[in-house]
């Protein structure tokens, strides 16, 4: 700048101006890289749309947008978040991770559903739907199904015996099964019936 001011008509003014532009661009790029944020690269592009580092700035913006989008999904995992990520970034190097998370979350939702129902048939359906489980351990679940089957077989005998004390014992031993809830319901009905008889006597 000093050279141009002192020699405004020099034949070297264009070279000096080119040197100024190059130095300004390098300086602006250094600032953008130091910030390494979407706004810092966007600010660089506002002044240097077709300059030396413009493509790098655009690529870096794309990378950071993808990175932030995936981080948001990972911090608050939801199926629709990962699905939107795959729509927006179909060629992402993280697409396998996003798809895995979708499969995991869907399977986990199904597992929680069947866990709430807590029946042999429900868990067998789950294992048929997801033979290569991601969110639960098939061996442990299979062992639990066997325990439920034992509880079911014993409950069949308890129903035949139909004695309050037998129901109570079953509830204490097999409280983890949904058959215990059924046994408790029968006990409650019997208690209500006994009370009605006494109250009306």
N, C-alpha and C positions, 0 to 999 in steps of 0.2 A: 504493500500500500504506500509506503514511504517512497519507493522507487517511482510509482505511477504519479504520485503527487509532485515529485521533483522533475519527472521527465514525462509529462503528459502526451507529448507528441513522438515519443520514442517508438521505434519499430518493435521493441521488446515488450510493449504494454500488453499485447494479447497473451504473450507467454506468462507475464507477471499475473494477469487476471486469471489465467488458467491455473497457475500455481495457487492463487488465493482460493479459488473454487475447490481445488483438490484438498487443500489444508482444512478448509471449513467442513468439507464432507467427512474427512477422516476424523476431525474433532467431534462432529455430530454423531458419527457412527460409534466412536469410543464411548460417548455419553449413553447412547442407546444400549450398547452392549453392557455397560456398567449397571444400568438399571435392570436390564433383561426382563422387561415386562411388556405386555401388549401395548400400553400407552406410550412407553418410551420408543418402541419401534414404529408406532403409528406417527409419532411426532417427527421421527426421522424421515418417514415417507412423505410427510406433508411438504418438506423442503427438497427432497431428493427422490422424486418418483421414478426416474430412469437412470439414476447414478449407479456407481460401482457396487454398492452394497444393497441396492433396493430389493433384489431377488432374495438375498439372504434375510433381509428384514421381513419380507412376506412369508418366507418359509418358517421363520422363527415365530411369527404371529400364529400361523396355522398350528405349529407344534404346541405352543403354549395354550391355545384354545382347547385343543384335544386333551392336553394334560390336565387342565383345570376341570374339564367336563368329566373326565374319568375320576378325578379326585373327589368331585362332588358325589358321584355315584358310590364310590368306595366308603365315603364318610357317612352316607345315609343310604345303605343298600336297598334298592327297590327295583323290581323287574322292569317297570316302565322306563326308569332312568337308563338302565343298560340297553334296553331296546331302542330308545331314542339315540343313544350314543352310537349304536351300530348303524342306524339309519343315516346319521350325520357323518359318521366316519367309517364307511363300509370297508375301506382298505387299510384301516388302522393296524399297526403291529400288535395292538392290545385287543383285537377282536376276539381272539380265543379266550382271553381272560373274561371279557364281557359276556360271552356266550356261556362260559362255565358258571359265572355268577347267576345268570338267568336260570340255568338248569338247576343249580343248587337251591336258589330261592323258591322256585316252583316245587321242587321236591320237598323242601323243608315245610312249605305250606301244607302240602298233602300229608306229610308225616304228622304235623301238629293236628290236622283234622282227624286222622285215623287214631291218633293217640287219645284225643278227646272222646271219641266213640269207644275206644278200648275193647274191640271185639276181635276174635280170631279171624273172622271173615274179612274184616277191615284191613288188618295187618297183612293177610295173605294177598289181598288185592294190591296193597301198596308194594309188596315185594315183586308182584307180577308186573306192575307198571314200571318199577325201577329196579331191574335185576342187578344193575351195576350202581349201587347206591353211592350218593355223594354226601348226604347229610345225616346218615345214621349207619349203624354197624349191623349188617345182615345177620351175623352170627349171634349177636346179643338179642336181636329181635326174634330170631328163630327160637332161641332158648326161652324167651318170654312167651312166645306163642305156645310152646310146649307146657309152660306153667299154667297158662290160661286153659289149655285143653284138660289138664289134670283138675283144675278148679271146676271146669264145666262138668266133667264126669262125676266128681264128688257131689256137686250141687244137684245133679240128677237123682242121686241116692237120697240126698237131704230132702228133696221134694217128695219123694216116695214115703219117707219116714214121717214128714210133716209134724215135727215136734219143735216147740219154741226153743228149748235148750239146744237142740241140734242146729237150728238156724243161727242162734247166737254164737255157738262155737265156730260155725263155718265163717261167719262174719269176722271173727277175731283172727282166724287163720288165713283167710283169703281176702283181706280188705283191699288188696291191690286190684282185684278183678271187678268187672261190672256186675258179676253175679252176686257179689256182696251187697250191692245196691238193691238188687231184686229181692234178696233175702231180707234186708232191712224193711223193705216195703211190705212184704208179707207179714213180718213181725208187727209192724205198725198197725196193719189191718186187724191182725189177731187181737192186739191190745185194745183197739177201739171196739171190737166186737165183745170182748170180755167186759169192758167198762160199760157198754150199753146194756148187757145182760144184768150186771150188778145194779146199775142205776135204775133200771126199770123193774127190778125185783121188789 
